[in-house]
Amino acid sequence: QVQLQEAGGGSVQAGESLRLSCTVSGSISSRQCAGWFRQVPGNKREGIAAIDLDGSTTYSASVKGRFTVSQDNAKTSLYLQMDALKPADSAMYYCVAVASMVCGLGTLELDPELDFVHRGPGTQVTVSS
């Protein structure tokens, strides 16, 4: 069973930075693709940063150049460095792990109710202008 727990959210001013972290437990085969999605109430999930076990990354256009996803060598911690934050970045942020050889933003947007998709409870990020 894969378990994830996020930390590091909060309220900041536009232009500031935040670093989210996520502890991940469970077998490697259950989390071949990991990353972050965000969601605003009433909107669909938006996959923003994916990373596979080899460290290859994919970013959405909305965060590319500002956000950086990384993981430790043991693949037990996942990070999201968020720089130059904008009010449009305000959302609940979730770390997600998927048992999938395909690792892209769409993978992160899969229904968390699927048994091969695992996500944390989320952490709120609020950016004010």
C-alpha positions in Angstrom: 0.0 0.0 0.0 1.4 3.4 -1.0 1.0 6.3 1.4 1.8 9.9 0.8 1.8 13.0 3.0 2.4 16.5 1.9 3.9 19.4 3.9 5.0 23.0 3.2 1.9 24.8 2.0 0.9 28.2 3.2 0.2 31.8 2.3 2.7 34.0 0.5 2.8 37.2 -1.6 3.2 37.2 -5.4 6.8 36.7 -6.4 7.7 34.7 -3.4 8.7 31.0 -3.1 7.5 27.9 -1.4 8.8 24.4 -1.2 6.4 21.5 -0.9 7.6 18.1 0.3 5.9 14.7 0.2 6.9 11.6 2.0 6.2 8.4 0.1 6.0 4.9 1.4 5.2 1.6 -0.5 6.8 -0.5 -3.1 8.6 1.0 -6.0 6.5 -0.8 -8.5 3.4 1.0 -7.1 4.9 4.5 -7.8 6.7 4.4 -11.1 5.3 7.8 -11.9 5.1 10.5 -9.3 4.4 14.2 -9.2 2.0 16.9 -8.3 -1.4 18.0 -9.3 -3.4 21.0 -8.1 -7.1 21.6 -7.9 -9.3 24.6 -7.2 -12.8 23.7 -6.0 -15.1 23.3 -8.9 -12.3 22.8 -11.4 -10.7 19.7 -12.7 -7.3 18.3 -11.5 -4.4 20.0 -13.2 -1.2 17.9 -13.5 1.7 20.3 -13.2 4.9 18.3 -12.6 5.7 14.7 -13.2 8.9 12.7 -12.5 9.6 9.1 -13.3 12.0 6.7 -11.5 14.8 7.7 -13.8 14.3 11.3 -12.9 12.8 12.5 -16.2 10.5 15.4 -15.7 7.5 16.9 -17.4 5.9 20.3 -16.6 2.7 22.0 -17.5 3.0 25.2 -19.5 1.6 27.1 -16.6 4.5 26.3 -14.3 7.4 25.5 -16.6 10.4 27.6 -15.7 9.1 28.5 -12.3 8.5 25.1 -10.6 10.9 22.3 -10.1 10.0 18.7 -9.1 12.6 16.4 -7.6 13.0 13.3 -5.6 15.6 11.8 -3.3 17.7 8.8 -4.3 15.7 6.5 -2.2 12.5 7.7 -3.9 10.9 8.2 -0.5 10.6 11.9 -0.7 9.2 14.1 -3.4 9.6 17.9 -3.6 8.1 20.8 -5.5 10.1 24.0 -5.5 7.8 26.8 -6.5 9.4 30.2 -7.4 7.9 33.4 -8.7 4.5 32.4 -7.4 1.4 34.1 -8.9 -2.2 34.5 -7.5 -3.2 32.0 -10.3 -1.1 29.3 -8.5 -3.5 29.4 -5.5 -4.9 25.9 -5.1 -4.8 22.7 -3.1 -1.7 20.8 -4.1 -1.5 17.0 -4.0 1.4 14.7 -4.4 0.5 11.6 -6.4 2.1 8.3 -7.2 0.9 6.0 -10.0 1.8 2.4 -10.9 2.2 3.3 -14.5 5.1 3.0 -17.0 3.6 6.0 -18.8 4.5 9.1 -16.9 3.1 12.4 -18.0 0.8 15.1 -16.8 -2.3 13.0 -17.8 -1.1 10.2 -15.6 -1.2 12.5 -12.6 -4.7 13.6 -13.5 -6.1 10.0 -13.3 -9.0 9.4 -10.9 -7.5 9.0 -7.4 -10.2 6.4 -6.7 -8.4 4.0 -9.1 -6.5 1.3 -7.2 -3.2 2.0 -8.9 -3.4 5.8 -8.2 -2.4 7.1 -4.8 -2.4 10.7 -3.5 -1.9 12.5 -0.3 -4.5 14.5 1.6 -3.2 17.8 0.0 -1.8 21.1 1.2 -3.2 24.5 0.5 -1.2 27.2 -1.3 -2.5 30.7 -1.3 -0.8 33.5 -3.2 -1.9 37.1 -2.8 -1.2 40.0 -5.0 
